[in-house]
Amino acid sequence: MGCGCGSKTRARSSNSRSPRTLHQVVLDGGKGRVAFQSTDKEQARSVARSYPGSIVREDGATTTAASTTTGTDTASSDSTASDVSA
């Protein structure tokens, strides 16, 4: 009998339950590493609050479909830099 590696995300023919969705906390607005993952979306959101600039996404989803967890706006810092150089 083989090991169960990877069987957590695949549906089995003998199992009538649907596969669980993993929610990942990704650093740097979705461009960084995965800091945490869980099947509980609320727990992932709670952990993401501890990492400024992190997002919560479903496993394998693109960054555009992810929800941001912080309310910081980086556009204001970019406009300040361009105002100084002008």
Backbone bond lengths (Angstrom), bond angles and torsions (degrees), N, CA, C in turn:
res aa  C-N    CA-C-N  psi(-1)  N-CA   C-N-CA  omega(-1)  CA-C   N-CA-C  phi
1 M - - - 1.449 - - 1.528 108.27 -
2 G 1.316 115.66 131.77 1.454 120.72 -178.13 1.520 111.98 -80.40
3 C 1.318 115.13 169.82 1.461 119.14 179.40 1.533 110.76 -75.98
4 G 1.299 117.00 168.45 1.455 121.84 -178.25 1.520 113.65 -96.11
5 C 1.313 118.17 20.08 1.467 121.07 -178.20 1.522 110.86 -59.79
6 G 1.302 116.94 129.33 1.453 121.40 177.59 1.513 114.38 80.80
7 S 1.301 118.05 -7.12 1.458 119.55 -177.54 1.529 112.02 -74.10
8 K 1.334 117.24 -10.47 1.457 120.61 -179.00 1.524 111.90 -71.49
9 T 1.315 117.50 -25.31 1.459 120.24 -176.53 1.528 112.81 -106.68
10 R 1.321 118.26 -4.34 1.460 121.29 179.46 1.523 110.86 -104.96
11 A 1.317 115.56 145.59 1.462 119.74 175.33 1.529 108.94 -82.29
12 R 1.288 116.16 139.64 1.460 121.11 177.57 1.519 108.82 -102.50
13 S 1.295 116.32 147.79 1.459 119.84 -179.17 1.528 111.89 -68.80
14 S 1.322 117.68 -29.60 1.454 120.39 -179.55 1.529 112.38 -85.15
15 N 1.308 117.31 -9.05 1.457 122.08 -177.83 1.533 108.94 -104.19
16 S 1.307 117.82 122.65 1.462 120.74 -177.66 1.528 112.68 -81.45
17 R 1.343 117.61 -13.66 1.465 120.39 178.99 1.518 110.68 -75.45
18 S 1.317 115.94 147.11 1.453 119.88 176.86 1.529 109.54 -76.89
19 P 1.324 117.96 155.21 1.463 119.56 179.94 1.522 111.02 -66.45
20 R 1.316 116.72 148.29 1.463 121.67 179.78 1.516 109.78 -78.43
21 T 1.314 115.62 146.83 1.453 121.58 178.57 1.524 108.92 -94.57
22 L 1.320 115.98 128.88 1.455 120.65 176.30 1.521 109.13 -87.75
23 H 1.310 116.46 135.42 1.460 122.64 175.52 1.515 107.23 -110.25
24 Q 1.336 115.88 126.12 1.455 121.43 -175.54 1.513 110.70 -108.99
25 V 1.337 116.48 142.37 1.459 122.97 170.70 1.519 105.86 -97.64
26 V 1.345 116.07 114.63 1.460 121.63 -175.81 1.520 108.74 -112.66
27 L 1.322 116.33 130.94 1.458 122.15 -178.03 1.530 111.55 -79.44
28 D 1.313 116.18 167.42 1.472 124.52 176.29 1.525 112.54 54.87
29 G 1.309 117.19 46.73 1.461 121.37 175.86 1.514 114.34 63.27
30 G 1.304 117.36 26.03 1.459 121.50 178.99 1.512 113.63 98.17
31 K 1.325 117.90 -2.47 1.464 121.43 -178.81 1.524 112.48 -100.05
32 G 1.327 116.83 -11.16 1.464 121.28 -177.55 1.516 112.36 -93.43
33 R 1.321 114.18 -159.77 1.458 119.87 -177.83 1.531 111.11 -83.99
34 V 1.322 115.66 163.02 1.455 121.95 175.40 1.523 107.41 -80.88
35 A 1.336 116.29 116.48 1.459 121.05 -177.45 1.522 112.03 -89.59
36 F 1.333 117.39 -26.05 1.459 121.32 -174.99 1.517 108.34 -160.80
37 Q 1.326 116.85 148.88 1.461 120.62 173.10 1.512 110.20 -145.79
38 S 1.333 115.40 145.44 1.453 121.35 -177.57 1.529 109.13 -156.39
39 T 1.311 116.47 158.59 1.461 120.18 173.90 1.525 110.56 -82.81
40 D 1.319 117.52 -12.85 1.459 123.19 179.37 1.531 109.33 -93.55
41 K 1.332 116.54 111.26 1.462 121.06 -176.09 1.528 112.09 -64.75
42 E 1.319 117.47 -39.15 1.462 120.54 -179.64 1.535 111.31 -66.51
43 Q 1.302 117.13 -36.47 1.463 120.14 177.23 1.527 110.23 -66.77
44 A 1.320 117.35 -39.93 1.462 120.89 177.27 1.530 110.58 -63.45
45 R 1.333 117.34 -40.88 1.471 120.24 177.38 1.523 110.97 -63.82
46 S 1.318 116.80 -39.13 1.458 121.45 179.57 1.531 110.88 -63.72
47 V 1.317 116.84 -43.44 1.459 120.97 178.90 1.532 110.14 -67.78
48 A 1.319 117.41 -37.13 1.466 121.26 -178.14 1.527 112.02 -63.49
49 R 1.319 117.53 -27.61 1.460 120.49 177.81 1.528 111.97 -63.69
50 S 1.312 117.08 -22.28 1.468 121.58 179.27 1.525 112.51 -79.31
51 Y 1.327 117.11 -14.52 1.460 122.04 -178.24 1.525 109.74 -116.07
52 P 1.330 118.61 102.49 1.471 120.92 179.55 1.538 110.64 -59.53
53 G 1.314 115.65 133.92 1.462 121.19 178.88 1.508 114.41 83.20
54 S 1.320 118.28 3.17 1.458 120.45 -179.31 1.518 110.71 -84.52
55 I 1.328 116.28 161.32 1.456 122.09 177.14 1.523 109.16 -128.98
56 V 1.326 115.85 162.94 1.460 122.25 174.12 1.517 106.83 -113.13
57 R 1.330 116.32 127.46 1.466 120.75 178.41 1.513 109.47 -138.44
58 E 1.329 115.25 160.80 1.456 120.28 174.98 1.524 108.36 -77.49
59 D 1.305 116.90 150.72 1.455 122.07 -179.05 1.527 109.48 -58.32
60 G 1.330 116.45 124.11 1.456 121.63 178.91 1.510 114.43 87.40
61 A 1.328 118.44 -5.21 1.457 121.01 -179.87 1.524 110.09 -77.08
62 T 1.326 115.47 157.11 1.461 119.82 176.68 1.513 109.80 -80.51
63 T 1.297 117.13 166.26 1.459 121.62 -176.83 1.519 111.64 -68.83
64 T 1.327 118.44 -27.79 1.455 120.30 -177.09 1.521 112.32 -68.61
65 A 1.333 117.38 -24.97 1.462 120.60 -179.49 1.525 112.20 -89.14
66 A 1.307 117.14 -2.07 1.462 120.70 -176.36 1.521 111.12 -83.10
67 S 1.313 115.19 157.07 1.459 120.31 177.25 1.515 109.45 -103.46
68 T 1.320 116.64 135.37 1.456 119.54 -179.35 1.515 109.55 -79.29
69 T 1.317 116.11 154.12 1.453 120.31 -175.68 1.515 112.90 -111.09
70 T 1.324 117.93 -9.98 1.454 119.70 -179.79 1.514 109.74 -120.87
71 G 1.308 115.99 154.52 1.452 120.92 -178.15 1.512 113.32 -98.28
72 T 1.318 118.69 16.32 1.458 120.45 -178.38 1.513 110.37 -76.46
73 D 1.300 115.74 144.85 1.453 121.70 -179.20 1.522 108.13 -115.48
74 T 1.327 117.50 117.60 1.458 120.85 -177.83 1.519 112.10 -85.62
75 A 1.324 118.47 -13.10 1.455 121.08 -178.60 1.527 110.94 -65.81
76 S 1.315 118.73 -31.87 1.460 120.65 -179.15 1.518 111.06 -67.05
77 S 1.327 118.98 -35.13 1.456 120.90 178.36 1.523 110.99 -71.61
78 D 1.353 118.01 -31.92 1.460 121.01 177.89 1.528 110.52 -70.03
79 S 1.319 117.81 -38.89 1.463 119.82 -179.04 1.510 110.83 -69.31
80 T 1.327 118.77 -30.77 1.450 122.05 177.27 1.517 110.51 -65.71
81 A 1.314 116.89 -40.15 1.467 120.58 179.79 1.521 110.84 -66.68
82 S 1.333 117.90 -38.24 1.461 119.61 -179.76 1.523 111.11 -73.16
83 D 1.356 118.15 -29.82 1.446 120.68 177.94 1.530 111.52 -68.38
84 V 1.325 116.91 -33.99 1.454 121.24 -179.31 1.524 110.52 -69.48
85 S 1.342 117.11 -38.90 1.455 119.99 -177.16 1.520 112.66 -77.13
86 A 1.324 118.99 -15.71 1.473 122.13 -176.37 1.491 113.72 -77.93
